[in-house]
Amino acid sequence: NSIMVSHKEFETAGKKPGLQAWRIENMDLKPVPKALIGNFFTGDAYVLLYTTPAPSHYIHMWLGDECSQDESGAAAIFATQLDDFLGGGPVQFREVQNNESLTFQGYFKSGIKYQQGGVASGFHHVVTNDANVKRLLHIKGRRTIRATEVAFSWASFNQGDCFIVDLGKDIYQWCGSECNRFELVKASQVAIDIRDNERNGRATIQMVEEGAEPQALIDALGPKPSIPPGTPDDDKVDISNKKKASLYMISDASGSMKSTIVAESSPFKQAMLNLEECYILDNGVDQNLFVWKGPKANTSERKAAMSAAQQFIKDKGYSNKTQIQVLPAGGETTLFKQFFSDWKDKDQTTGPTKAYAIGRIAKVEKVPFDASTLHTNHSMAAQHGMVDDGKGKVQIWRVEGGDKVAVDASSYGQFFGGDCYLILYSYKLGGREQHIIYTWSGLKCTQDELAASAFLTVKLDDSMGGAPVQVRVTQGQEPAHLMSLFQGKPMVVYMGGTSRKGGQAKSAATRLFHIRQSSSRATRAVEVKPLASSLNTNDVFVLKSPGGTFVWSGVGASEEEMAASKHIVATLGGSASNVSEDKEPDGFWLALGGKNEYQSSKSLQKTVKPPRLFGCSNKTGRLIVEEVPGDFQQTDLATDDVMLLDTWDQIFIWIGNEANDEEKTGAPKIAKDYVDSDPSGRKGLPIVSIKQGAEPPTFTGWFQAWDHKMWETDPLDKIRSQF
């Protein structure tokens, strides 16, 4: 048995759910401060670790464009040692700048930031409220945002993209004249992220349109020349070349690593993978390579997995940007499984979540539900970090008439769509008190309240010496940490109304609450329209009507969702009768205005195949398809594009109102090519076309808290209200 190598940084690695990052400095590991995870120096190499609640682990080795051989070599060694330290159960990824895996991109909802320089030239990760920053970021991407630092000069600008001029106290978001609304919204997320995370909320953001630059911007950048038009990105591959993959077995029986071909082309059969061997799945045409480690393969083969893959890339003459994933048995990713026509997981998980059941060597204890331990199960919202388990001190105020009024502690956790709230969360970190201010705005609150809530947040922040982190939250988009503050109770969001004294409208006689557990195990109950079409076979619903209160559980509902329903019933008062799907009494349908179709997709219930969302866009002059990384939301549907939603047993084509004719006519062919070229050999799936604003429940059910009114207000105005 080889001696376990243990680095002092490994002692805290993977102990808590969430994301940790280290940079290679002088051949050693140095932690990156929490607020700066997602900022990468292009001259450096990094090791990142993401831990899920199971727990299972994902190790990412990230290599900058200008990082040295030595640094990338050191990163590979540390990644392998960390894998070993965590028992060989993690999935390992090799990530190259500008070509990161979807898993990696999914951690950074408001984009990955690249900064020039590196450790060799004395650049350090420092969290600062620094007012002397001077940098220019070029924002590219529609689904995946990448913010790259470019030379601080007008020569870096073009009319087709957004740029962020970061002057420390003042952040200017500059929008080129050819830039579209969806890109503006995405770029704003980067600006808001810099303000809230890197400057602790102490900066102002201004949106600047090309041709209307304020004097301060001209002073910083000098006289403005004419700006060249945008340039198309031509390095995108079409989605239809996914059928070319082959499978190799690797072994070191002869003393040196050898690979022998097992199958020339996909789809493969799961039985081809022998538990005593390691395999390379070669999808080099897509710049993807997978190594699968059999649980009974010998230790030296398993440890050499990453280096065997790197050697394979060299032998085949593939691009050095090729992504590598090293997978233990039981920890296979969706991307890997799609090359097999008959893939079955040992513990198939329910609901459209990722298969979280991987843990150590693919065995998970089935833990009985216990509300008192609920907080220990919260996964981190990867980017805004679950700073802790939510057990700190919570204070909540409601915005009223331009001032803040304390909310009665007995109703903490209940939020009304007609109100705005300030939530101050205080916790201890390394003996020091830390604070987060969440500013929550309801979808039906007034413009005055929105403006007042921003002003009151700054005032509260000032009164605490400017130390808090500020997070702005819109109804329906609550981060996992905020949901976890109510300790085992679901966060309740009422459709409209207010909790202001004397302002309460009489509640409707019939009300319906949708309870869903997020992939981070926090639950939230959202009031929805009391209609049968609001139901969803994967979740739990509480229906209060004059004829009685019902708790309806769908076939795919979880125990946590059932437990959360008890709190809702108690909040609404009275007692409830339990109703299971397909055994409903007449009174239940009567209260919902009659029985009607709802989201009842079978693949939602026992899916191993999480749904995937793609955007089809010809903004660059030719039709390209990009996948949306991470857990997608309704806001990821770009109204000027056509989107493809793949739910495994059917494909939806969603047509945005501003999509152009080429996108509309090209999408059905793309959907058909996508199915025909599917590496798992799926054929002849139903392809359903739907239009923005007329989505059926079979589509909306894949999105948490679907808001039918979302597009009535311009998404850009919503973003501007956060500036």
GUMIDO-922514 format. One record per residue (C-alpha): x, y, z. Coordinates in steps of 0.001 Angstrom, whole numbers, plus 500000, padded with zeros to 6 digits. Example, Ala and Ser with C-alpha at 12.3 -4.5 7.8 and 13.67 -1.06 7.14 Angstrom:
REM GUMIDO-922514
512300495500507800/513670498940507140/
END
This chain:
REM GUMIDO-922514
500000500000500000/501412503393499047/501911505977501788/499057508492501980/500306511957501155/498531514573503220/498911518322502747/497914520609505636/495342522269503329/493589518900502953/492619518914506639/489711521283505979/489030520009502457/485565518619501775/484409518897505397/481577521294504560/479359521453501466/480326524088498916/483240525348496898/486879525694498004/489744526941495842/493544527012496037/496136528612493769/499520527029493055/502112529423494532/505777528394494542/504757524753494062/502485524909497115/498718525299497690/497451528690498900/493709529154499623/491773531755497581/489568534031499762/485881533040499619/484694536327498084/487167535952495202/486511532345494186/485670532664490490/488487535171489817/491359533458487990/494783534832487066/495591533701483521/499227532993484428/498345530516487180/497031527034487935/494317526275490516/492780523312492325/489075523580493266/486930521219495307/483122521174495267/481393519141497981/477702518105497817/475626517166500879/475837513405500179/478808514031500550/480324513513497160/483245515477495756/484265517086492484/487932518071492065/488775520573489326/492267521403488149/492098524768486300/494930525869483984/495327529460482774/496443530215479210/499848531441480349/500475529076483257/503858527293483265/504487523557482762/505704523393486369/502546524928487778/500217522740485749/502285519716486781/502023520706490457/498247521202490128/497915517694488667/499921516203491545/497879518021494218/494601517042492506/495674513383492525/496786513584496166/493494515230497163/491596512504495291/493619509897497194/493045511722500502/489275511643499870/489360507890499255/489427507853495435/485689508625495329/485763512142493788/485160512943490129/488234514766488756/488125517380485985/490886519046484017/489714522548483040/491464524820480555/490822528578480381/487972529444477980/487041525786477623/485716524809481043/483233521966481602/479537522731482144/479821521392485687/482494523997486426/480624526845484712/477522525982486733/479242527066489974/479557530668488789/476098531958487916/477368535493487417/480348534478485352/483978533454485528/486460536343485715/489924536172484137/492591538610485356/495871539223483624/499115538328485365/499838535701487955/501787534725491013/505151534985489202/504553538653488424/503446539429491974/499655539428491478/497740538353494572/494160537545495504/493262540317497913/489757541135499081/489603544892499067/487169547720499443/489872549367497397/488845552609495809/491956552697493579/491032549811491321/491386550546487626/490523547735485261/488538546994482150/486580543747481777/485330542433478445/482075540474478916/481424537672476450/478880534906476290/475139534513476519/474699531264478473/478151531158480004/479505534506481019/483232535081480903/484665538413482017/488230538834480749/490500541652481851/491759543557478796/494080546532478284/492639549670479952/492076551623476755/489392552466474181/491280550220471739/489887547189473621/486237548115472948/483875546914470197/480212547671469448/479003544083469800/479824543406473446/479502544788476958/482441546129478946/482784546923482626/484958549901483524/485795549252487167/487105552317488974/486635550982492512/483958553267493976/482286553613490586/481503550747488248/480350551598484716/478654548994482556/479212550103478958/476895548635476318/477858548529472657/475248549689470140/474978546163468619/474571544535471999/471207542893472737/468998542990475836/469782539477477034/473523540212476977/472928543450478891/471097541540481629/473868538920481827/476628541568481942/474743543345484740/475051540200486855/478841540561486654/478703544217487701/476336543448490596/478598540568491659/481686542833491739/479792545404493807/478239542913496267/481125540454496663/484375542239495890/483393545691497231/480991544487499943/478217546557498393/480215549794498640/480199550882495021/477693552391492635/476917550940489227/475876552978486213/474690551676482878/476241553653480020/475125553423476411/477606553843473589/477622557507472564/476331558742475937/479496558305478011/479707560487481150/482723562771481623/484168560577484392/484552557748481897/486271559978479330/488597561257482088/489574557691482979/490024556321479437/490991559465477508/489307560939474390/487005558422472709/487921557297469171/485456555569466845/484626552081468131/484913549122465678/481933546788465079/481580543476466961/483398540321465890/481728536909465589/482977533923467610/483899531221465145/485277528582467447/481906526990468263/481250523427467119/477871522365465812/475855520150468156/475368517408465559/478816515804465694/478203513974468953/477949510466467524/481673509948467220/483020508343470372/485022505195470965/485851503144474046/489328501891475058/490489499706477919/493711500793479658/495963498467481601/499519498322482853/499779494514482783/502931494762480684/504477497314483049/503626500307480859/500212501847480197/498557500409477097/495165501088475564/493186498568473511/489986499370471631/486736497880473011/484158499552470730/484705501709467640/481624503905468063/478815504755470488/476221503925471746/477959501547474152/476478498979476524/477076499335480252/478171495675480367/481299496609478361/482752498127481540/484531495418483533/484809496271487266/488451495123487285/489644497529484575/489944501213483744/488603502683480470/488980505783478323/485855507015476540/487249509040473652/484978511877472480/487922513852471118/485950515456468272/484054517316470981/487244517943472961/486014515590475701/487777512617477251/486481510450480102/488372507945482237/486241505392484103/487880503658487068/486603500152487842/486171499674491609/488326496514491508/491058497803489183/494552497792490667/495617500869492624/498404501943490282/495997501990487305/493429503981489237/496004506524490412/497495506935486951/494064507691485426/494613511424484853/498149511014483487/496991508154481208/494354510517479766/496903513290479222/499217510827477442/496265509654475306/495615513269474192/499255513575473116/499254510228471264/496070511141469396/497259514642468565/494171516205470176/493957519877471165/495507520642474552/492185522352475388/490540518923475618/488510518488478802/489237515425480938/486864513866483465/488036511023485700/485061509105487095/484854506456489819/482175503772489436/478981505268490860/480098508840490201/479407508985486460/478314512352485062/475315512876482751/477663513634479889/479389510258480278/476171508249480735/474646509654477553/477070507520475482/475387504329476755/472047503106475459/471127501121478570/472678502980481503/471132502123484901/472267503666488172/472402501598491305/470509504153493389/468389505948490853/467421509237492432/464049510926492213/463191514341490914/464982516375488282/468029516813490505/471504515629489761/472182512126490998/473549513225494358/473754509663495615/477394509070494919/479155509449498259/482087507178499045/482351504272496623/478763504743495499/477045503722498701/474626505999500461/472968505375503774/469242505989503522/468821508460506363/465340508719507911/464038512275507803/464573514277510966/463641517950510930/466078518763513735/469061517875511511/467705519566508412/470155522462508639/473169520149508521/472035518938505132/472041522257503320/474337522274500404/476047525500499571/474783527757496953/478038527356495123/478733530939494456/477234532973497234/478616530353499554/476546528788502302/478704530648504747/477350528396507491/474312526278508377/472001529270508891/471953528998512698/473206532540513345/471103535528514417/468299536698512110/466582540108512174/463901541092509655/462344544473508804/459605545389506349/459885548539504241/457016550918505084/456631554522503977/460350554961503328/461348553484506690/461991550028508119/459620548408510627/460573545290512601/458668542136511642/457233540042514486/459591537090515055/456650534673515053/456131535303511326/459813535059510307/460097533045507118/456846534383505638/457225536791502730/454460538693500919/454699539525497210/453460543077497838/456272543927500268/460040544515500452/462101543196503374/465575543642504862/467008540529506481/470151540955508585/472012537726509259/474894537704511761/477250534807512399/480690534110513859/483627533211511656/486994532562513269/485864534473516375/484831537585514394/481254538631513831/480233538719510160/477034540048508581/474960539550505451/472099541843504469/469524540236502184/467211542755500502/464134540823499315/461685542453496918/458244541059496092/457076540960492481/454114543177493388/455887545808495494/455872549453494359/458760551353492706/458872553613495805/459390550624498086/462104549253495790/463969552562495883/463500552841499660/464783549284500227/468034550058498354/468506553277500356/467705551557503699/470143548734502896/472999551217502444/471961553024505642/471939549759507636/475284548813506080/476780552210507051/475529551856510620/477544548627510840/480756550151509544/480358548863506000/481361545320506888/478266543394505741/477941541606502439/474829542737500549/472698540315498558/469665541463496600/466960538887496071/463890538992493854/460850536891494765/461225533390493303/465045533517493095/465982533021496726/469505531604497219/469890528406499253/471477530166502224/468532532541502641/466127529577502515/468156527850505226/467760530666507791/464367529422508930/465858526263510455/463972523315509122/460853525307508264/460173526041504629/460459529620503436/456885530685502577/456291533097499712/452770534497499283/451690535451495785/450787539030496620/449364540923499560/451219542512502399/451874541995506081/451605545733506794/449173546665509568/445812547568508094/447082546831504597/446198543155504614/443759542256501912/441341539458502765/442920536160501705/441237534370498845/438874531575499903/440899529014497940/444698529010498024/447327526596496700/450961526293497891/453643524485495893/456356522866498043/459587521892496363/462950520936497716/465857522595495935/468888520537494907/470503521981498035/467839520339500209/466284523597501422/462495523711500977/460332526593499957/456568526916499668/455379529259496948/451755530315496555/450531529551493025/447237529926491146/444648527482492594/444215525544489355/444804521881488523/447388522929485906/449644524236488728/450163520717490126/453381518774489507/453836515033489957/457228515521491662/456167517793494472/453786518355497380/450919520884497351/448761522291500147/445254523315499050/443122525349501451/439511525742500375/436106526318501995/435559522574501588/438634521675503654/442437521603503529/444262518953501485/447914517912501337/448426516435497855/451581514410497271/452777513618493758/454313510256492886/457809511763492888/457485513843496075/460172513649498782/459872513127502534/461313516594503166/458538518108501058/455910516169503036/457479517341506314/457411520944505090/453678520665504314/452945520275508060/454365523768508667/452205525233505908/449057523590507267/449888524939510738/450464528428509298/447135528372507430/445365526945510506/443140523899510856/443913520315509995/444358518674506616/443597515386504942/446332513679502918/445586512953499273/447861510968497008/448112511392493264/445462509448491296/443364508861494447/441886512371494769/438346512871496150/435911514936494037/436068517821496500/439743518279495706/439196518803491959/436109520896492679/438185523359494728/440659523666491833/437921524489489340/437869521035487785/440368518345486832/442862519360484152/446204518235482748/449340519117484719/453059518304484689/453018514525485059/456143513542483145/457210510064484211/460830510876483519/460649513557486202/459910510972488860/462761508515488632/465116510301486352/468816509580486148/468908511986483273/468565515551484531/466812517820482032/469106519930479835/468511523357478329/470150524715475156/469941528061473401/469971528340469596/471194531700468432/472533533188465217/473627536454466825/477135535751465513/476015535258461915/475608531495461992/473315529261464006/475082527939467088/473819525919470023/475030526330473601/474009524473476734/472975526452479818/475292525368482673/474158524444486193/470558524392487442/468605526458484940/465905529017485742/463147530747483840/465459533770483466/467789531612481324/465160531557478554/466457534256476207/463490536033474643/465514536786471501/466438533132470921/464938529730470410/465616527333473321/465664523521473355/464616521731476544/465565518042476573/463563516132479203/464793512742477950/461416511426476802/460576514514474769/462124517675473361/460553521131473649/461342523956471248/460594527249473019/460337530252470710/461137533630472248/459065536616471097/462089538388469607/463695535342467954/464442535964464282/463145533930461334/466357532023460791/466346530838464405/462677529847464164/463077527902460917/466431526405461917/465407525157465382/463240522162464358/466094520831462210/468535521324465099/466155519486467448/465860516619464980/469656516452464406/470169516603468166/467958513540468716/469286511616465698/472893512174466681/472301511345470341/475167509085471439/472806506932473508/470859506022470371/467486507638471269/465348507943468172/462014509409467137/461190511413470269/458198513758470198/459332517332469522/456910519926470902/457019523564469742/455718526234472104/455689530020472100/456782532428474799/453787533330476954/451782530231476015/453734527533477865/451843524386478917/452353522867482401/454334520011480838/456992522653480095/456710525078483030/456861522201485528/460601521825484852/461239525311486272/460940526088489970/458394528842490727/457407529628487132/456119533177486885/453611533748484074/453978537507484484/457763537554484252/457878539011480750/455272541701481348/458041543914482696/461286544377480817/464015542241482436/466389545168481908/464207547430484055/464283544785486791/468080544776486673/468279548576486604/466235548686489818/469140546812491474/471704549441490457/
END
